[in-house]
Structures are given as C-alpha cells and as structure tokens.
Amino acid sequence: MYNDLLKFLSDEDNFFIEAEAKPDRMTSFINDYNKSYSPQITLYSDGIILLQDDANKRGLELRLYVRSCPPTNVKSLGFTHNNAYRSDYSYRLNDNKIIKSLLSDGYRIGLN
C-alpha cells in the first residue's frame, strides 16, 4: 500500500509534512534529520511545530497533509479529514513510520 501512497502523492500538486514535539525531542529529531537529509532544518523552519515543555504530549509526531481525498486503499493507511490544522489541506495522516519512509524516499519537512 505504500507504493499506492507514493503514486497518490505524485499526482498531488503539493503536500506538506510537519513535525511536532517538545524542545528536547525536537532538537534530537532535527539533529538526526540534518545528518541524513538536506536542506538542513532548524527549530524555525516551516513545518516544525515546537510545543511548550508543559504540553500534554509525548514524543515526536510526524504528519502528512494533502489537499485531495486519498483513494480508499490509501485512505485506509489512517488519513482523516482535517478541518483544524493547515486549512489549505483537507486530509492528514499521523503515522511516524510511514512519514519517516517518505523522508527516506526524498520528501522533506515542509512543502513538497
């Protein structure tokens, strides 16, 4: 099904990948990201959501935002309708494993 996601993304005009975490975890993620990918990102890069230390969240969350409704087989990966965040994008996927695979395949934090 991952290949179906890649096909779907190749047909999208653009999509967006973001990372969200508290400062310590985000710093670790950015350091690891910058060792493997370019262009380099910082705490201030588009697509980086830095939470307060007292936020009621744990770990790192990676999200993929798309404008078009994914086909059923791709949607079953966990896409949900998005009406709260990144209003330009109607659907989002919260799945660190899949999004890390996208990063390994050349996609980047921010606008793709």
N, C-alpha and C positions, 0 to 999 in steps of 0.2 A: 504494500500500500504506500510505502514511502516514495516509490517511483511515480505513483499516481499524484502524490503531493507535488513532486518536482515538476511534473507535466502541468498541473494546475497553476503553479507559481510562474512557469514560463509564459503562460497566457495572460497573467495579470499585468496591468500597466505598471503598477508598483505595489510594494507591500512594505511593511515596517516590522522590524524586530527590536524589542526592548528588553532591558534587564532591570530588575528591581531588587534592592537589598539594603540592609543597614550598612553603615560606613565600613566596618571591618570586613564584612563579607564581600562588599562591592570592591574594595581595594584589592582583595585577593583575586576576585574574578578578573578585574581589569589587568592586573599583573600577568595572570595566566593567558588572557586573551591577547595581550600585546606581545607575548613571547611567540605566539602561534600565527597571528593574523596581522594584516595591515589593511587600511591605515590604522595607526595607533588611536586608541580612545582614551579619554580622561573622565574624571567624575563629572565634567561639564559637557560631555558630548551629548548630542541629540540621541535619544534612545536610552539614556541612563537615568533611572529613577532612584534617587538616593533618599532612603527613609530616615526618619529620626531614630536615634538609639532606643527610644522607648516604644517604638511601633510594635504593635501586636502581630508581628510576622517573624518567621524564622527562615533562615537560609536565603537562597537566591531563587528568584522566579524569572524565567525567560518566557516571553510572549511573542507570538506572531500575529500581526494584524493584516487582514486582507479586505478589499472592497467588495468583491463578488461572493455570492453564496457558493461555497465549495460543492462539487458533486457529492452525492450521498456517500460514496466509498471514501472520499477524502474527509468529508464532514464527520464521519464516524471515528476519525482519529481523536476527536474531542473538541472540535470547533463549536463555539457557542455564539449566539447573536450578541453583538456588542453595541450597547447604546449608552455606555457610561464613560468610556475612555477612548481617546483618539477618535473623535467624532467623524473623521474622514473615512474611517474603516468600519464596515458593518459587522465583521466577524473576527473572532480572535481564538487563538489556540494557546493554552497554557500547558506546555509539555517540555520540560528541560531536555529530555533525551532527544526528542525529535529536533528541537531547535539547535542543540549542540551539533547534531548531524548536519543541519543546514549550514552552520558556521564552518564546519569542516569541509563542506562542499563549495565554499567560496562566497556564501552570503554573509552579510555583515550586520552588526548592531547599527540601527538607524534605518534610513530609507534605502530600499533595494529596488 
